[in-house]
Amino acid sequence: MTRQVIFSADDFGLTESVNEAVERAHRDGILTQASLMVAAPAAADAVRRARSMPGLKVGLHLVAIEGPAVLPPAAIPDLVDSERQFPSDQLRLGINYFFRPRVRRQLAAEIRAQFQAFADTGLTLDHANAHKHMHLHPTVGAMMLSIGREFGLRSVRIPAEPPRVMSRLGVPRGIGACALYAWTQLLRYQARKAGVETNDYCFGLAWSGHMTADRVRALMRVLPDGFSEVYFHPATVRDATLRRLMPDYEHEAELAALLDRETIHALG
């Protein structure tokens, strides 16, 4: 088995500094694809940039937690606040998504609206994943796959970061990381059943927000056989929105990693 790797950027459309970083990393670096938050403040700017980069693959970064919805609060009152924002309480959301039929109906409507909003951009839907990997929740994952297939969804990210590989990089992976890796098999099963392609491995969880050039180069030396996705959160500057939402992330360092000449040279 050969090794194949793609490099992804999440939160495309969140701010213009993120969008600028995506454009630079694709034009001058190793960035392969980006995942669009369709209701985010800078989504229109992201779409404009994406249209100028036909080689950039763009997918839906589905928001079902801690981010903006497409539908108005009156249509999904159990999901968002008056500002159309999903809460960040993952446990409460997870329980509601699983046990409350009324909430599930609203969630399905919002997921459909996000796929429709992506379709309305005119961009080709390359893939889908979810903000904060919320598609690992069985309800969110099943809806994303079933509704996404109606819009031509072909590929989803499985956030399966193999503990054995991270251990080789000096990152100890405890019971929680091993349990999460095992849990991803449910999403993989759902995707396979839906006829949707998946990656074998995903890197960026343990080092989320801290994918520096040194770490990426180290990862490339131990990358396992199969299809791997490495995801980033790049930005040209840490603007107010990024400082508020991700106060400890190294957005500029992640952009530098995507532009790193040594990595680009090694990848040929």
Sequence and secondary structure as in RCSB ss.txt:
>XXXX:A:sequence
MTRQVIFSADDFGLTESVNEAVERAHRDGILTQASLMVAAPAAADAVRRARSMPGLKVGLHLVAIEGPAVLPPAA
IPDLVDSERQFPSDQLRLGINYFFRPRVRRQLAAEIRAQFQAFADTGLTLDHANAHKHMHLHPTVGAMMLSIGRE
FGLRSVRIPAEPPRVMSRLGVPRGIGACALYAWTQLLRYQARKAGVETNDYCFGLAWSGHMTADRVRALMRVLPD
GFSEVYFHPATVRDATLRRLMPDYEHEAELAALLDRETIHALG
>XXXX:A:secstr
  EEEEEEEEEETS HHHHHHHHHHHHHS   EEEE TTSTTHHHHHHHHHT TTSEEEEEE SSSSB SS TTT
STTT  TTSB  S HHHHHHHHHH HHHHHHHHHHHHHHHHHHHHTT  EEEEEEGGGGGGSHHHHHHHHHHHHH
TT  EE      HHHHHHTT    HHHHHHHHHHHHHHHHHHHHT EE SEEE STTTT   HHHHHHHHHH  S
EEEEEEE   SS  HHHHHH TT  HHHHHHHHT HHHHHHT 
